[in-house]
Amino acid sequence: MEPPEQLGVRCGAQAIVTIGLCFVSVATPKKVRRPATLAIDVGGTGLKASVLDAAGTLMSDRVRVKTSYPCPPERLVDMLATLVAPLPAVDRVSIGFPGVVSNGILLTAPDFVTRSGPGSPVSKKLLAAWTGFDLASAMEARLGHPVRVANDADIQGLEVVSGAGVEFVVTLGTVVGTALLVDGKLSSHLELAHHPFRKGETYDEQLGNAAFEKVGVRKWRKRVREAIANFHVLINYDRLYLSGGNAQALTGHVDPSVKIVANVAGILGGIKLWDGADD
């Protein structure tokens, strides 16, 4: 389960905006150093967004709503447009999505092809609708700004790595995500979460939030340590980073060389998708 998030900056005037049944506190917009980037983090249980200035500094509160199901592509586009409406004006958009993404087109959308959310049965109709959906073009048409889309774990990786050597990022939230970077550059995206892990189940099935809640934190931590050992043998990384809503439960329970990073990296990394765009 993702930990509760504190929505609201503790300075400046604020406005209260109603999104669905969710009351969101939005800070009065500050002067933004351009270009301003709208960073959106799409998750299986929640949708989050904020605005980053040219230096990557948060310029507004994060806004968040629950992901509702069933969720065909057009419904997600509607929810995201409503979510970001109260945020300050921007010049461009970055979106992190939990699936395989190629040039803004979704090749897979494991959470969103389900009938009622992660872990529920797959809908053939939704599978057909999501496979090959051009999320970047759809959001560009809706928001009127250029949009770049990448895997959500890849975006977190861009934010947290040192940029030297082989670095591996594992996100532990609703589902499991992975990102591999070499000298700060993204390598081919590997959906390791869907590979066999133990007892005939995948890493996703053994380490995702449903498993966390089912088996409890002690058994879940043991599974994570086993997964880390597997990943190290497979990838021989120089550094490992753990992120996502459940990663903080591992503090003090993994090797000190493993860095546990804040889940906000999924937002802050959005600006990295535009590196070089202003050169």
N, C-alpha and C positions, 0 to 999 in steps of 0.2 A: 504494500500500500504506500502511496506517496505520502510523505509527512505533510501536515498542515502547512500552508504557506502564508506568510505575513504579507498581505496585499496592502500597500500604502506606504508612502514615504513619510517620515516623521517631521517634515518641515514643509512650509508653504501651504497655501490654500488647497482645498480638495473639493472635488465634486463627487456625488454619488450617482452612479449610472446603473440602471437595472438592465440586466441581460438575462432573458428568460426568467428563471426563478432565483437568479444569483445576483446579489448586490455587490458591485465592484467599486472600490475606492480608487479614484483616478486623480493624480496630482495635477494641479494647474500647470500647463505646459511651460517649460523653461525655454530660453533661447537656445536653439539647437545649432551646433556647428555642422555645416553641411559637408558632404551629403549625409542625410539622416536615413538610417536603415530600420525598417520595420522587421523585427525578428519574431518569427512564429515557430513554436514548438508543438507539433502535433503528436499527441499521445493516445494510447488506447483507452485511458480513463479520463484524460483531461487535455484541453487545448489552452495554451498559454501564449502570450505575446507581450512585447514591449518595444520601445524605440531606442536605438543606439545612435549616438552622435558619431562624428568622423573618427574620434579616438576610441570608439567602442564603449563609451560610458553610457550607463542607463540614464535616459532622459525622461522617463515616465515610470510610474508604477507598472508592475506586471499585472496584466489582467488574466483571469482564468475562468473557464467554465468546464463543466463535465462534458465528456463526449457522450452523445446519445446514440442509441441504436434502435433499429437498423439504420445504417448510415451509407446510402448511395453517394456517389461523388458530388452530385449537385447539392445534397444536404450539407456535406462538409464545407463546400464553398460558401453556402449561405451562413453557416455557423461562424466561419472565420471572418467573413465580412462584417457580421454583427458584432463579433468580439472586438475587432480592432477599430470600429467606428469612433469611439471616444478618444482614441489616442492622437497625439500631435501629428501634424502633416509630415510626410516622408517623401523621399526621392526614389527609394528602391525597396525591394522586399526579399527576405531570405526565409525559406521554410524548411524545417527539419521534419522528415516523415519517416515513420517506422516501417520501412520496406526497401526493396531494391529500386533505385532511381537511376535513370539514364537520360541526360539532357532534358530534365524536367518532366519526363514521362515515367509513370509508375509501372514497373515490371511486376512487382508483388505488393500486396497490401494485406498482410496476414490478419490484422485485427479487424479491418473494415469489411472483409468479405464474409464475416460471421453474422448470424441472425440477431444476436443480442449481446455482442461484445466478446472480448478475448476468452477463449476456452469453449465457446458455444459452437454449435454446428455451422458448417459453411453453407452459404446460400449460393447455388449455381448462378442465379441471376446477378447477385452482387459480385461474384467472382468474374463474370463476363464484363460487368460494368467497370470494375476497377482495373482489370488487366489492360495495360496500354493507355490508361487515362492520362491525358496531358494536363497535369495539375498546374504547371507553370503558366501555360497559355490561359487556362480557365481563370486563374487568379489575376493575371495581367488584365484580362478583359473586365474583371469585376472591380479591381482596385485602381486601374489606370496607371500603374507603375510597372517597371520591369521587375521580373520575379526570377529568382533562382531557387531550385529545390535540390536537396541532397538528403541522404540517409541521416536520421537524427543522431545516431551514434558517431557517424563521421563528423558531423558538426561539433559535437562535444569534443571529439578528438582534436580538431583544429584549434580549439580554444585552450586545452589543458596541457598539450605536450610541450616538451622543452625544445624540440626541433633538432635534436641530435641523436643519431642512431635509430634503432628499431624500437618503436614504441607501440604498445597495445592498450586499447581502451575497452573495458567491458561495462556496459550499463545494465543495472539491475533495478528494474522498475516493474511495470505491469508485465512486460516481457523482457527478454534478454537481448541486448544489442552488442555488436562488436565493431571496432574500427582498428585498422592497421596503418601506421604511418612510418615512413622511412625518411629521416632527416627533415621532418616537418611536412612532408608531402604525402597525401593520401595514396595508399596502394589500392589494388583491386579490392572491391568490397566483398567480404566473405560473410555469408550468412551462417556462421558457425553455430548460432543458437538453434538451428534446425537439424543439426547433426546428432547422431546417437551419442548418448552420454552414459547412462547407467540404468539397469533394470528395464531395458527396452524402451526407455524414454529419452527425449532430447534434452539439451541444456535448457531450452525454454520451459519444457514441462517440469523439469526438476528444480529450476532456480527462479522461475517467474513468480509474480506476486501470489498467484493461486497456491503454489507450492509453499511459499513462505507462510501463508496463513494456515495451511493445512497441517504442516509438520511442526511448525514452531521455529523460533529463531535458533535454537541450539543445533538441531538437525540440519537446518538450512545452512548455517555457517559451515558445518562439516562438509556439506556438499560443495559449497563455494570453494573451500580450500582444495578439495579434490579436483574441481574444475580448473583452478589456477595451476595446479601441478600439470594437468593435461595440456593446458595452453602453453605453458613454458616449454615443455618438450616439443610440442608441435611447431611453435613459432620461434623459440629461442630469442625472445625479446630482451632488450636492454632495460626497459622500464615498463611497469604495468600501472594503469590507472583504473580505479573503480568509481563509477558515478551512478546516477539514477536514484530514485526515491528510497530504495532499501539499502543503498551502499553504506549509509552511516551506521547501520546495525553491525557492521564489520569492524568498526573502530576498536583497536586493541585486540582483534581476533585474527589478524592476518600478519604476515611478515612485515616488519617495519619498512622494508624497501618498497612495499606497495603503497601508492599514494591514493588516498580517498579524497575525491574532489566534490565540490558542491554541485547540485543538480542544475543550478542556474547557468551552468556552462552551455546547456542546450539553447539558451537565449543569447548569451554573450558571444558564442561562436558564430552567430549569424553573419556578423560583419566580415568574417574571414572568407566567406564565399565570394566576396567582392574584392578580395585582395588583387591589386594590379589593375582594377577597372578604371582608376583615375590617373594612371601613369601616362 
